[in-house]
Amino acid sequence: MKILSLPKLLVLLILCSTTVFSQNKSDSKLDSKTSDYLTYIDPEIKFTGGIKMIPITTDQGTFNVYTKQVGNNPTMKVLLLHGGPGGTHEFFESFDGFLPAEGIEYFYYDQLGSYYSDQPSDKSLWTNERFVDGVEQVRKALGLNEDNFYLFGQSWGGILAMEYALKYQDHLKGLIISNMMASAPEYNKYAEDVIGPQMDPKVLAEVKELEAKGDFENPRYMELLLKHHYTEHLLRMPVEKWPNSINRAFDHLNPEVYVYMQGPSEFGIAGDATLKDWDVSKRLKEIKVPTLVIGAKYDTMDPEYMKWMSTEVQNGRYLYCPNGSHLSQYDDQEHFFPGLIKFIKDIDSANFSE
């Protein structure tokens, strides 16, 4: 065994001590960052675990909506707008596995009529204008502003996010439109010309027959959709492997709001649904806030149209999920989350470019 001389031994000890000190210093910084992210000054947030029921006023009275804060970051705060209409924040629970590690604060939010919020039955409440006003009231209650406020909308939430930006974009730091086209007629056309024909012709014929009869409550209708449509274009994995959060989200969907605005069919927006003629495609150029548009190869929405949307807004970026469908936050996480996180952080560090 080689014996080290005293001077060499001292040098080795000093090097080891420096390395340990540096490592401890690094750990200390990491711990400090984590501690700051998980520090809540508001006693109510400490008491409720971040849940806050926010009163919003409408022409039909005052109602409460559910929000939950996760993390604490003064410059990156993301408000999540779920799909449906009538869906829940549960569609976004996979975000827990990614955003906290990046220090990005985010808020779950159940819109009025959704499971964790008040659910009035007055159909006059289910208008785009009223939902936009609800988002604005929530923004104010949460203290979000142009220095920190990122708005993320998926599916119907994407419609709501676009409508909000067209009215209140001066309050936004960044906008994310995920899995939603800017035109219901164009979405219907894609569903009819592209998505439907991908299904087995015999299955599609049976689905169309049930829809023609208005027999949407027939168990066979959902059986066909689950096997031949949902697992191809909604969430690309066997139904038995769907995460609990998605199963709960569908269990908690409010059909009254959904059918009234979206309609009973899963192939576009049809019938008397209030959204069937919705179209802001010609107004996209009015959106000047940095915008991320997310499309996916197997989505119910046309990914090429989504790419076009990113070129129509004044400061757009496109994120393509080659393995994803309508819920790419689950079936293409390797592209979805890095792209989303990069967009948020690029804006935060003033490094955003198309």
C-alpha positions in Angstrom: 0.0 0.0 0.0 1.3 3.4 -1.0 1.8 5.8 1.9 1.0 9.5 1.2 3.4 12.1 2.5 1.9 14.7 4.9 1.8 17.5 2.3 0.1 15.4 -0.3 -2.4 14.1 2.4 -3.3 17.7 3.3 -3.9 18.6 -0.3 -6.2 15.6 -0.7 -8.1 16.5 2.4 -8.5 20.1 1.3 -9.8 18.9 -2.1 -12.2 16.5 -0.6 -13.5 19.2 1.8 -13.9 21.7 -1.0 -15.9 19.1 -3.1 -18.2 18.3 -0.1 -18.6 22.0 0.6 -19.5 22.7 -3.0 -22.0 19.8 -3.1 -23.6 21.0 0.2 -23.8 24.5 -1.2 -25.4 23.2 -4.3 -27.9 21.1 -2.3 -28.6 24.2 -0.2 -29.5 26.2 -3.3 -31.7 23.4 -4.6 -33.4 23.1 -1.2 -33.9 26.9 -1.0 -35.5 26.9 -4.5 -37.7 24.0 -3.6 -38.6 25.6 -0.3 -39.5 28.9 -2.0 -41.7 27.0 -4.5 -43.6 25.2 -1.8 -43.9 28.2 0.6 -47.3 29.7 0.9 -47.7 33.0 2.8 -51.5 33.1 2.6 -52.8 31.4 5.7 -55.9 30.3 3.8 -53.8 28.4 1.3 -51.9 26.7 4.1 -55.2 25.7 5.7 -56.9 24.4 2.5 -53.8 23.0 0.7 -54.1 25.6 -2.1 -57.9 25.2 -2.7 -59.8 28.4 -3.0 -63.5 28.7 -3.8 -63.9 32.0 -5.7 -67.2 33.8 -5.9 -68.1 35.0 -9.4 -71.0 37.3 -10.2 -73.4 36.8 -13.0 -76.8 38.2 -14.1 -78.4 35.2 -12.5 -76.6 35.6 -9.1 -73.3 34.8 -7.5 -71.8 31.3 -7.7 -68.6 29.7 -6.4 -65.9 28.1 -8.6 -63.1 25.8 -7.6 -59.4 26.6 -7.9 -56.3 25.0 -6.5 -52.9 26.6 -6.5 -49.8 24.3 -6.9 -46.4 25.9 -6.2 -45.3 29.5 -5.8 -43.5 31.5 -8.5 -44.0 35.3 -8.8 -43.2 35.3 -12.6 -44.7 32.0 -13.9 -48.3 31.3 -13.1 -50.4 29.1 -15.4 -54.2 29.0 -15.2 -55.5 25.8 -16.7 -58.8 25.8 -18.7 -60.2 22.4 -19.1 -62.2 20.9 -22.0 -65.8 20.0 -22.2 -67.6 22.3 -21.8 -68.6 20.8 -18.5 -65.3 18.9 -17.9 -63.0 19.2 -14.9 -59.5 20.1 -13.9 -58.8 16.4 -13.5 -57.8 16.2 -17.2 -54.6 18.1 -16.2 -53.5 16.0 -13.2 -50.5 14.7 -15.1 -49.1 18.2 -14.9 -48.2 17.4 -11.3 -45.4 15.1 -12.6 -43.7 17.8 -14.6 -44.3 21.5 -13.7 -43.3 21.4 -10.0 -39.8 20.2 -10.9 -39.5 23.2 -13.1 -40.7 25.7 -10.5 -43.7 26.7 -12.5 -46.8 27.6 -10.5 -50.2 26.6 -11.8 -53.8 26.7 -10.9 -56.5 24.0 -11.4 -59.8 25.6 -12.1 -63.3 24.1 -12.6 -65.4 26.4 -14.6 -68.9 27.2 -13.5 -71.1 24.2 -14.1 -68.3 21.7 -13.6 -68.1 19.1 -10.9 -66.1 20.8 -8.2 -67.8 24.2 -8.7 -71.4 25.3 -8.4 -73.7 23.7 -11.1 -76.7 25.9 -11.7 -79.1 24.6 -14.3 -79.9 28.0 -16.0 -78.9 27.6 -19.7 -78.5 31.4 -20.1 -75.2 31.0 -18.2 -73.7 28.8 -20.9 -72.4 31.4 -23.3 -68.8 32.2 -24.4 -69.1 35.7 -23.1 -70.2 34.6 -19.6 -67.3 32.0 -19.5 -64.8 34.6 -20.5 -66.1 37.0 -17.8 -65.7 34.1 -15.3 -62.0 33.7 -16.3 -61.5 37.4 -15.8 -63.0 37.3 -12.4 -60.9 34.4 -11.4 -57.8 36.1 -12.7 -58.4 39.1 -10.5 -59.1 36.9 -7.5 -55.9 35.0 -7.9 -53.8 38.2 -8.5 -52.6 37.2 -12.0 -51.3 40.0 -14.3 -49.2 40.7 -17.4 -46.0 40.1 -15.4 -46.8 36.5 -14.6 -50.1 35.2 -16.1 -50.0 32.4 -18.6 -53.3 31.1 -19.9 -53.5 27.4 -21.0 -56.7 26.2 -22.7 -57.2 22.7 -24.1 -60.1 21.6 -26.4 -63.1 23.7 -25.3 -60.7 25.4 -23.0 -58.8 26.4 -26.1 -61.9 28.2 -27.4 -62.2 30.0 -24.1 -58.5 30.9 -24.1 -58.8 32.4 -27.6 -61.9 34.3 -26.7 -60.3 35.6 -23.5 -57.1 36.7 -25.4 -59.2 38.6 -28.0 -60.8 40.6 -25.2 -58.2 40.7 -22.4 -54.8 39.9 -23.9 -53.2 42.9 -22.1 -53.4 40.9 -18.9 -51.5 38.0 -20.4 -47.8 37.2 -20.4 -48.3 34.1 -22.5 -51.1 32.1 -24.2 -51.2 28.4 -24.9 -53.9 26.9 -27.2 -53.8 23.1 -27.0 -55.8 20.7 -29.3 -58.4 23.2 -30.5 -58.9 24.7 -34.0 -60.1 28.3 -34.4 -63.2 27.3 -36.4 -66.0 24.9 -35.4 -67.0 24.5 -39.1 -63.4 23.5 -40.0 -63.3 21.1 -37.1 -66.5 19.5 -38.3 -65.1 19.2 -41.8 -62.0 17.5 -40.5 -64.1 15.1 -38.4 -66.3 14.2 -41.4 -63.6 14.0 -44.1 -60.6 12.6 -42.2 -61.4 11.2 -38.7 -64.6 9.3 -39.6 -63.2 7.5 -42.7 -60.3 6.2 -40.6 -62.8 4.0 -38.7 -63.9 0.6 -40.0 -66.7 1.3 -42.5 -69.1 -1.1 -40.8 -68.4 0.4 -37.4 -68.8 4.0 -38.8 -72.1 3.0 -40.4 -73.4 1.7 -37.1 -72.3 4.8 -35.2 -73.9 7.1 -37.8 -77.1 5.1 -37.6 -77.3 5.5 -33.9 -76.6 9.2 -34.2 -79.3 9.6 -36.9 -81.8 8.0 -34.5 -80.6 10.2 -31.7 -79.9 7.1 -29.7 -76.9 8.5 -27.9 -77.8 6.9 -24.6 -77.6 3.4 -26.1 -74.7 1.5 -24.4 -73.7 0.3 -27.9 -72.9 3.8 -29.0 -70.3 4.3 -26.2 -69.0 0.8 -26.7 -68.2 1.5 -30.3 -66.6 4.9 -29.6 -64.4 3.6 -26.8 -63.0 0.8 -28.9 -62.8 2.4 -32.3 -62.5 6.2 -31.7 -61.4 7.2 -28.2 -58.4 4.9 -28.0 -57.3 6.1 -31.4 -57.9 9.9 -31.2 -58.6 10.8 -27.6 -56.1 8.9 -25.5 -54.0 6.3 -27.4 -53.9 3.4 -24.9 -56.2 0.6 -24.0 -59.1 1.9 -21.9 -58.2 -0.4 -19.0 -54.9 1.4 -18.8 -56.3 4.9 -18.8 -55.2 6.8 -15.7 -57.5 7.3 -12.8 -57.6 11.1 -13.4 -59.1 10.6 -16.8 -61.7 8.1 -15.6 -62.7 10.5 -12.9 -62.8 13.4 -15.4 -65.3 11.5 -17.6 -67.3 10.3 -14.6 -67.6 14.0 -13.5 -68.5 15.5 -16.9 -71.6 17.6 -16.7 -73.7 16.4 -19.7 -76.2 19.3 -19.5 -73.5 21.9 -20.3 -71.6 19.6 -22.7 -74.6 18.6 -24.9 -76.0 22.2 -24.9 -72.8 23.7 -26.2 -70.9 20.9 -27.9 -73.8 18.5 -28.9 -74.2 14.8 -28.3 -72.1 13.6 -31.2 -68.4 12.8 -31.0 -67.8 13.6 -34.7 -67.9 17.4 -34.7 -70.3 20.0 -33.2 -73.7 19.5 -34.7 -77.5 19.9 -34.2 -78.6 22.8 -32.0 -75.2 23.0 -30.2 -74.4 26.6 -29.5 -70.8 26.3 -30.6 -71.5 24.8 -34.0 -70.9 28.1 -35.9 -68.1 29.4 -33.7 -65.2 30.8 -35.7 -62.5 33.3 -34.8 -60.0 32.2 -37.5 -60.0 35.7 -39.2 -59.3 37.3 -35.8 -56.2 35.3 -34.8 -54.0 38.1 -36.3 -55.3 40.3 -33.5 -53.5 38.2 -30.9 -50.1 39.8 -30.2 -49.2 38.1 -26.9 -46.6 35.2 -27.3 -48.7 32.2 -28.2 -47.9 28.5 -28.3 -50.2 26.3 -30.4 -50.1 22.5 -29.6 -51.2 20.0 -32.2 -50.9 16.2 -32.4 -50.8 13.6 -35.1 -53.7 11.5 -34.0 -55.8 14.3 -32.5 -59.5 15.0 -33.4 -58.2 18.4 -34.5 -56.2 18.9 -37.7 -52.5 19.3 -36.7 -51.8 21.2 -40.0 -54.5 23.7 -39.2 -53.1 24.1 -35.7 -49.7 24.8 -37.3 -51.3 27.4 -39.5 -52.9 29.0 -36.4 -49.4 29.5 -35.0 -48.5 31.6 -38.1 -51.6 33.7 -37.9 -51.1 35.1 -34.5 -48.4 37.8 -34.3 -46.0 36.0 -32.1 -46.6 32.3 -32.4 -44.8 29.0 -31.9 -46.0 25.5 -32.9 -45.5 22.4 -30.8 -46.2 19.1 -32.6 -46.7 15.9 -30.7 -46.0 13.0 -33.2 -47.2 10.3 -30.8 -50.1 12.2 -29.3 -53.9 12.5 -29.6 -56.4 14.8 -28.0 -54.9 14.3 -24.6 -51.2 14.5 -25.5 -50.3 15.4 -21.9 -50.8 11.6 -21.3 -49.9 9.8 -24.5 -47.0 12.0 -25.8 -45.5 13.4 -22.6 -42.0 13.2 -24.1 -42.9 16.0 -26.5 -45.7 17.8 -24.8 -44.1 18.8 -21.5 -40.6 19.8 -22.7 -42.2 22.0 -25.4 -44.7 23.6 -23.0 -42.0 24.2 -20.3 -39.6 25.7 -22.8 -42.3 28.1 -24.1 -43.1 29.3 -20.6 -39.4 29.6 -19.6 -38.4 31.3 -22.8 -40.9 34.1 -22.2 -39.9 34.3 -18.6 -36.2 34.8 -19.5 -37.0 37.1 -22.4 -35.7 34.6 -24.9 -38.9 33.9 -26.7 -38.7 33.5 -30.5 -40.9 31.8 -33.0 
